[in-house]
Amino acid sequence: MTDASEELEQKRAESNARADEHRARRDRLNAESRATADDRARIVDELRDRSAEAQEHRRHRDQLNDQVREEKRLREEWNRKLQELGDKLQELKRARAPRPGAVPVWRLRKELKELEFRHMTTALTGDQEKRLIEEMKRLEAAIRDQDAELRQDPLVEETMKAFAEARDEAEKHHAAVGQFAVEAQAEHEAMVRLYEVVDELRRRADEAQAHLIEVKTSADEAHHAHIAAIEEVRDIEKMLYAARGGRAPPSWADAQPPKEEDFLARLKKGEKVSTEDLLELQKSGRA
């Protein structure tokens, strides 16, 4: 019986060691699980914040694109008015013949353009350039004089003012189209950059979740292994109790030996009986 007790003591020590190993592994995995869960929570919080920022850039971009479309509509509207007023102004100028002997404005403007082209593309001597510039100034003055005369007509003056207003409005809306388009593009690029960050954060969150599940599963396995080892220790202690003639080890001081009535009743019911029950019954000579 001493050899059996020594063997059981050795097995109990081995089972205790395994239980400690499984418990230590379980505790380490649980700590890793908590750290992974905290890390995933931080990633998810950042993901939520970056996603909200990206949505805000998208909303602002869409507003700016709406403004671009509106400014384009206004620009086209004023360009049409500008064209109509330009045509009307030219018609009024043609209808108002210049004073006798005066060169029509359209011809003065044509001659001025030709001289400006010649000045930019032709190599001239100093005297030639001087005479050319003086002629250009004369033509400009003649155009201004005729325009001043035309402005004496209230209808021409009103049309010219409306033409200038339409030109300013068309230019203003054209500039607005460019400005809003630049701002919308900047918002779009910021949104795209943030969505790339969001995609990376989502990938990291998914990896953390997968790792969390893996660690939790391993921790559960270690916990079950720890419980199984503890139960094995208790079974061995019960066997030691029986082998020592009823002297329970300190860890099983309150245990009671199996009763013959209980043992027989369990056999009749077809239930399994433990090794310690058999040892106890053998010790007492009942089996």
C-alpha positions in Angstrom: 0.0 0.0 0.0 3.0 2.3 0.7 4.2 2.0 -3.0 0.6 2.8 -4.1 0.5 5.8 -1.9 3.9 7.0 -3.1 2.7 6.6 -6.7 -0.5 8.5 -6.0 1.4 11.2 -4.2 3.6 11.5 -7.3 0.6 11.7 -9.6 -1.0 14.2 -7.4 2.1 16.4 -7.5 2.2 16.1 -11.3 -1.5 17.0 -11.5 -1.0 19.9 -9.2 1.9 21.1 -11.4 -0.3 20.8 -14.5 -3.1 22.7 -12.8 -0.7 25.5 -11.9 0.6 25.6 -15.5 -2.9 25.7 -16.9 -3.9 28.4 -14.4 -0.8 30.5 -15.1 -1.5 30.2 -18.9 -5.1 31.0 -18.4 -4.3 34.1 -16.3 -1.7 35.2 -18.9 -4.2 34.7 -21.7 -6.9 36.6 -19.8 -4.5 39.5 -19.3 -3.7 39.4 -23.0 -7.4 39.3 -23.8 -8.1 42.4 -21.7 -5.2 44.2 -23.3 -6.4 43.2 -26.8 -10.0 44.3 -26.0 -8.7 47.7 -24.7 -6.6 48.1 -27.8 -9.5 47.2 -30.1 -11.8 49.7 -28.2 -9.2 52.5 -28.8 -9.0 51.6 -32.5 -12.8 51.6 -32.8 -13.0 54.9 -31.0 -10.5 56.4 -33.4 -12.2 54.8 -36.4 -15.5 56.3 -35.3 -13.9 59.8 -35.0 -12.0 59.6 -38.3 -15.2 58.3 -40.0 -17.2 61.3 -38.6 -14.5 63.7 -39.9 -14.6 62.1 -43.3 -18.4 62.4 -43.4 -18.1 66.1 -42.5 -15.7 66.6 -45.4 -18.1 64.8 -47.7 -21.0 67.0 -46.5 -19.0 70.2 -47.0 -17.7 68.9 -50.4 -21.3 68.3 -51.6 -22.4 71.8 -50.4 -19.5 73.3 -52.3 -20.3 71.3 -55.4 -23.9 72.6 -55.1 -22.5 76.1 -55.0 -20.3 75.4 -58.1 -23.4 74.3 -60.0 -25.3 77.4 -58.9 -22.5 79.7 -59.8 -22.2 78.1 -63.2 -25.9 78.6 -63.8 -25.6 82.3 -62.8 -22.5 82.7 -65.0 -24.3 81.3 -68.0 -27.2 83.5 -67.3 -25.1 86.7 -67.2 -23.1 85.6 -70.2 -26.3 85.4 -72.2 -27.3 88.9 -71.0 -23.8 90.1 -71.8 -24.1 88.7 -75.4 -27.5 90.3 -75.8 -26.4 93.7 -74.5 -23.3 93.5 -76.7 -25.3 92.8 -79.8 -27.7 95.6 -78.8 -24.8 98.1 -78.3 -23.2 97.3 -81.6 -26.5 97.8 -83.3 -27.0 101.2 -81.6 -23.5 102.2 -82.6 -24.1 101.2 -86.2 -27.4 103.1 -86.2 -25.7 106.3 -84.9 -23.6 107.4 -87.8 -20.5 109.3 -86.9 -20.3 113.0 -87.6 -19.5 113.9 -91.2 -15.9 113.0 -92.1 -15.3 110.9 -89.0 -14.1 107.3 -89.3 -16.5 104.7 -87.9 -15.4 103.3 -84.5 -15.3 99.7 -85.8 -12.7 100.8 -88.4 -10.7 102.7 -85.8 -10.6 99.6 -83.6 -9.6 97.4 -86.5 -6.7 99.8 -87.3 -5.6 99.9 -83.7 -5.5 96.1 -83.4 -3.4 95.9 -86.6 -0.9 98.5 -85.2 -0.7 96.7 -81.8 0.0 93.4 -83.6 2.7 95.1 -85.7 4.2 96.7 -82.6 4.6 93.2 -81.0 5.8 91.3 -84.0 8.0 93.7 -86.1 11.5 94.9 -85.5 11.3 98.7 -85.6 13.8 101.5 -85.5 13.5 104.1 -82.7 11.8 106.6 -85.0 9.5 104.0 -86.5 8.4 102.8 -83.0 7.8 106.4 -81.9 5.6 107.1 -84.9 3.7 103.8 -84.4 3.0 104.6 -80.8 1.8 108.1 -81.6 -0.6 106.7 -84.2 -1.9 104.1 -81.7 -2.5 106.9 -79.2 -4.3 109.0 -81.9 -6.6 106.0 -82.7 -7.4 105.4 -79.0 -8.2 109.1 -78.5 -10.5 109.1 -81.6 -12.3 106.0 -80.2 -12.8 107.7 -76.9 -14.1 110.8 -78.5 -16.6 108.9 -80.5 -17.6 106.8 -77.5 -18.1 110.1 -75.6 -20.3 111.4 -78.3 -22.3 108.1 -78.4 -22.8 108.4 -74.6 -24.7 111.6 -75.2 -27.6 109.4 -76.4 -29.4 108.2 -73.2 -30.3 104.8 -74.7 -26.6 104.2 -75.6 -25.5 105.3 -72.2 -28.0 103.0 -70.5 -27.0 100.0 -72.6 -23.3 100.6 -72.0 -23.9 100.7 -68.3 -26.0 97.5 -68.4 -23.3 95.9 -70.6 -20.6 96.8 -68.0 -22.7 95.4 -65.2 -23.4 92.2 -67.0 -19.7 91.8 -67.8 -18.8 92.3 -64.1 -21.4 89.9 -62.9 -20.3 87.2 -65.4 -16.7 87.6 -64.3 -17.7 87.5 -60.6 -19.6 84.2 -61.0 -16.8 82.8 -63.2 -14.3 83.5 -60.4 -16.7 82.0 -57.8 -17.0 78.8 -59.9 -13.2 78.4 -59.8 -12.9 79.2 -56.1 -15.7 76.8 -55.0 -14.3 74.1 -57.3 -10.9 74.4 -55.7 -12.4 74.3 -52.2 -14.6 71.3 -53.1 -11.5 69.4 -54.5 -9.6 70.1 -51.3 -12.5 68.7 -49.2 -12.7 65.7 -51.5 -9.0 65.0 -51.1 -9.2 65.3 -47.3 -12.2 63.0 -47.3 -10.3 60.4 -49.4 -7.3 60.6 -47.1 -9.5 60.0 -44.0 -11.3 57.1 -45.7 -7.9 55.5 -46.3 -7.2 55.9 -42.6 -10.6 54.5 -41.7 -10.0 51.5 -43.9 -6.6 50.9 -42.2 -8.2 51.3 -38.7 -11.0 48.9 -39.7 -8.4 46.3 -40.8 -6.6 46.7 -37.5 -9.9 46.5 -35.6 -10.8 43.3 -37.4 -7.3 41.8 -36.7 -7.7 42.7 -33.0 -11.1 41.1 -32.9 -9.8 37.9 -34.5 -6.9 37.9 -32.1 -9.3 38.5 -29.2 -11.4 35.5 -30.2 -8.3 33.4 -30.5 -6.9 34.4 -27.1 -10.3 34.0 -25.4 -10.7 30.5 -26.9 -7.2 29.6 -25.7 -8.0 31.1 -22.3 -11.2 29.0 -22.1 -9.3 25.9 -23.0 -6.6 26.6 -20.4 -9.4 27.2 -17.8 -11.1 23.9 -18.6 -7.7 22.1 -18.5 -7.1 23.8 -15.1 -10.4 22.6 -13.8 -9.8 19.1 -15.2 -6.4 19.0 -13.5 -7.9 20.2 -10.2 -10.6 17.5 -10.4 -7.9 15.0 -11.1 -6.1 16.1 -8.0 -9.2 15.7 -6.0 -9.8 12.2 -7.4 -6.2 11.3 -6.5 -6.6 12.7 -3.0 -9.7 10.6 -2.5 -7.8 7.6 -3.6 -5.0 8.5 -1.1 -7.6 8.8 1.6 -8.7 5.3 0.9 -5.2 4.0 0.6 -4.2 5.5 4.0 -7.1 3.9 5.8 -9.3 6.9 6.0 -6.6 9.5 6.9 -7.7 12.3 4.7 -5.0 14.7 3.3 -5.2 18.3 4.4 -6.8 19.4 1.2 -9.6 16.9 1.6 -10.1 16.9 5.4 -13.9 17.0 5.3 -14.3 14.0 2.9 -16.4 11.0 3.9 -15.7 7.4 2.8 -18.3 5.9 0.5 -21.0 3.9 2.1 -21.7 0.3 0.9 -25.4 1.1 0.5 -24.7 4.1 -1.7 -22.2 2.0 -3.7 -24.7 -0.8 -4.3 -27.5 1.5 -5.1 -25.4 3.2 -7.8 -24.4 -0.2 -9.3 -28.1 -1.2 -9.4 -28.9 2.0 -11.3 -26.2 1.3 -13.8 -24.2 4.4 -12.8 -20.4 4.6 -13.0 -18.4 4.3 -9.8 -15.0 5.9 -9.1 -11.7 4.4 -8.4 -11.7 5.7 -4.8 -15.0 4.0 -4.1 -13.6 0.7 -5.3 -10.4 1.2 -3.2 -12.4 2.0 -0.1 -14.6 -1.0 -0.6 -11.6 -3.3 -1.2 -9.9 -1.9 2.0 -13.0 -2.7 4.0 -13.4 -6.1 2.4 -16.7 -5.4 0.8 -15.7 -5.8 -2.8 
